[in-house]
Amino acid sequence: MSNCFNILARVPQGSDIALFFYNVFTHDIQKTLFSELSTYADDTATGASHENPVTASKMTQRHLNIIHLWSKR
């Protein structure tokens, strides 16, 4: 189970500039060769595919760990 974290910064939902700020803030999320990073509006998803579901899960978790480190900067 994931731990809960407080969000210390925010942009008011629905503001005209919210998507701009989201894109500025997230433009440097690290990408990897072993997983996909997809964004749409203010949502981001990561995932991987592999013939072995355990391997795909490990690849996705590895990318999530990288994003977690990125978020701590």
N, C-alpha and C positions, 0 to 999 in steps of 0.2 A: 504494500500500500504506500502511496506517495505521502510525503510530508506536506503540511500546509505552510504557506509563506504569505506574509503581508505584502501587498503591492504598495510601494511608497510613492509612485508617480502615476499620473493618469491624465487623460484628455477627456473632457466631457463627452459622453456618448451622443452622437447625432450632430455634433458641431460640424460646420462646413470644413474646418481645417483638420478634423480628426484623422482622416485617411492620409493626408500629407504627413502629419506627425508620425503616424504608425509606420509609413514607408521610410521616413528618415531614421527612425529609431531601429528598424529591423533590417535595413538594407545590407548590413554586414554580418548577418547570421551565417555561420560557416556552413558551406556545402561539403558533401563528401562524394567519393566515387562509388560508394557502396549503398547509398540510399538516396531517396528523392526528397526534395523540400518543395512544397507547394504553398502558394499564398493566394488568397482571394479576399478582396476587401480587407477586413481586419482579422482574418483567420489565417493561421499557419498550420500546416500538417507535415509530418514526415513519415516515411514508410519505406519498406524494402521488399523485394520479391526474391525468392530463391525456391528451388525445388524442395528443399528441406525447410519446413516451417520454423523449426527451432533456430536454424541459421538465420532466417529472415528476421525473426524476433530479436536475435542477438545483434544483428546489423542495425535494426531500428533503435534498440536500446543504446547502442554505441553512439549513434547520432544524437539521441536525446541527452546523453551524458555530455557531449560536446556543446550542445545548446545550453545546457545547465551551466557549464563553465562560462560560456559566453555571457549569460545573463548575470553573472556575478561581477563582471567588470565594472 
